[in-house]
Amino acid sequence: MFGLDCAEEVATLKSAIGPVVGGDSHLAFDVLNGRMTVLPSAGSIQSDTVMSAIAATGMRAEPWQEGAPPAKDSRLAEQKLYATLSGLFLLAGFVIHVMTSPGQSWLEIFGFHHPAGTPLAEQAALLLSVITGARFVVIKAWYALKRLSPDMNLLMMVAVVGALTIGEWFEAATVAFLFALSLMLESWSVGRARNAVSALLDLAPPLVRVKDANGEREVKAADVPVGSRFIVRGGDRIALDGRIVSGASAVNQAPITGESLPVAKEVGDEVFAGTINGEGLLEVESTRAATDTTLARIIRMVSDAHSRRAAVEQWVERFARVYTPAVMVLALLVFTLPPLLFGGAWHAWFYNALVLLVIACPCALVISTPVSIVAALASAARNGVLIKGGTFIELPSKLTALALDKTGTLTKGEPQVTHVIPLSGHDERELLERAGALEARSSHPLADAVMRYLGDGGVEAVAAEDVKLLPGKGVQGVFNGKTYWLGSWRYAVERGQADDAVAAQVAELEKNGATTVVVGSDGHLCGVIAFADTVRPEAQAILSAMRAQGVKEVVMLTGDNRAAATSVARQVGIDTVKAELLPDQKVEAIDELAKRHSMVAMIGDGVNDAPAMARAHFGIAMGAIGSDAAIETADIALMTDDLSKVPWLIRHSRRAMGVIRQNIVFALGVKALFVALTAIGIATMWGAIAADVGASLLVVGNALRLLDGKTDGA
């Protein structure tokens, strides 16, 4: 979008394009990238129709192309040219003024008073400064006048023309030049913000070392088809998502997940674009195209976040809509009331009214909020927290109640062997050998836990023969020429091999939240193995930290049995447990929480908990890396299973909102100061516009502090 520089243009486009697409609610604006999006809710709209309507506002549009440089980049070059020309003509006018003012003091020279009137040469230079400085403003002002919809561009032109009318040639030229300079600096500072965000997220190298029948060669990542094999040398960034087919290394996943330590990777493990290989040489088979990698989707979601605006951003826009016409009315009153009521000089108060028109520019106020939000989104993504828009930057700062799933959230989601109880004269090794033989070829989570336990204990599993699955009961097979079975205690009872003492042990284990399996033969029970999902060691401290941050109620919602849920809750310090819930019952529990609290979040796996996460004010998915469903369904996705990112998110949200409030107060403070100075007649037009330029640069600079991701203060 060529000409989308400020909130004034956003308001203009809403009034012009809104009726074409069925209402301005179907439009989203990204001032940072100079982009307007017609949302899917608008239905089928011809792009030519939209672009014609845009052209009627004095702006120009082209269809958005992924990866193309923003319109603001090409416009900045034009803005630099015309601002430079305006400045040179202004300087030339000043030089002519000095040369044609012999005998005057410097005070008189800077007062720009000619006893015989402004020389024609000086007038010509200053008029050229006005024309070049107003190059981009006058077109928009003309269209605003045609539509009888006054905006900032029209106000600025009225101020400039008014100054020329009363003979303030230098003031008119200075305002035109400084306004052109302010537009250029705004584009430049917003471009810096956009480039900083891009640098933070655009981590994947453009070239890939592809390996095929012809050897190794470098190919553009965008041209590499899924299924291709490529080489990643030690220290290189990985260009594409893929699966390791050869080699082993430690990979630094911090750019995607925020993890502080490298993760060991070997054959069969997934690697992700943008992460950094350690010292090992890896051969990887690509599993996604360059446009569909986890990193690419993160970048796309951060970029598209402008369609979900924070409440504070919407407030600023509403304020700006009222602010500009209010200042226009105030300017009219300033012009008329003092001369009519108190005998003031019409010329002087007309000038003061023109100063107020210059002050009416709300750009510093409006541009700071989207820059702050985009910087906060990018910083969060770099720290392994994917936030789906400005709305969800703001909400965690107000969090008062939290609901959590148990499995995979408070626990690791991986069963661990906790007890091995040999029976009938067997020792622990013999029991484990038999269990390992029966589970060696199973993919069940409990089988995985048994095999891990065997490996840790140095016991080698020899697969049983003639293994048969016993549906709903367990498994049976032949080991060392003898038939053994593995199943639930209920199956042992069904076989008639139950024992009261063993039954008491099993009941005690299950009371404490464990899951048990029994191993036996036709003649006796060989032993009992108990499993439990291990509680995350950091969970208790993290929940305590969230309570210290103002989270008043923490509730566990789980479909697991009550004994297991209560055991975990006791370990992490959760008082309220709701167990054995179906998905719709979790939704009901969220509704109950929402009645008691103003801001409720649900943390889950992003898939099974999707209904409850959707019902909460915002949902957080754990361990989203490599999970399309988690990234798509959650409002906020933690790329790893690191629960400590939730307190970080709350701090980050509060810091972002603090920076936004600082910018709003500062921008409004500058405006209020100049209104007061104008009221007592000591403000100047060039001073007002210079202050607005400085305010714009300062609020953008303050917003960019959010890119550092620090949460230890605002």
Secondary structure, DSSP 4 states (H G I P E B T S, - for coil): -BT--SHHHHHHHHHHHHHHHTSGGGEEEETTTTEEEE-GGG-S--HHHHHHHHHTTT-B-----TTSPPHHHHHHHHHHHHHHHHHHHHHHHHHHHHHT-TT--HHHHHTT--TT---HHHHHHHHHHHHHHTHHHHHHHHHHHHTT---HHHHHHHHHHHHHHTT-HHHHHHHHHHHHHHHHHHHHHHHHHHHHHHHHH--S-SEEEEEETTEEEEEEGGGPPTT-EEEE-TTPBP-S-EEEEE--EEEE-HHHH--SS-EEE-TT-EE-TT-EE-SS-EEEEE-S-GGGSHHHHHHHHHHGGGGS--HHHHHHHHHHHHHHHHHHHHHHHHHHHHHHHH---HHHHHHHHHHHHHHT--HHHHHHHHHHHHHHHHHHHHTTEEE-SHHHHHGGGG--EEEE-IIIIIEEEEEEEEEEEE-TT--HHHHHHHHHHHHTT--SHHHHHHHHHHHHTTPPP-PPEEEEEETTTEEEEEETTEEEEEE-HHHHHHTT---HHHHHHHHHHHHTT-EEEEEEESS-EEEEEEEEEEEPTTHHHHHHHHHHTT--EEEEE-SS-HHHHHHHHHHHT--EEE-S--HHHHHHHHHHHHHH-S-EEEEE-SSTTHHHHHHSSEEEES--TT-HHHHHH-SEEESSS-TTHHHHHHHHHHHHHHHHHHHHHHHHHHHHHHHHHHHTT---HHHHHHHHHHHHHHHHHHHGGGGG---S--
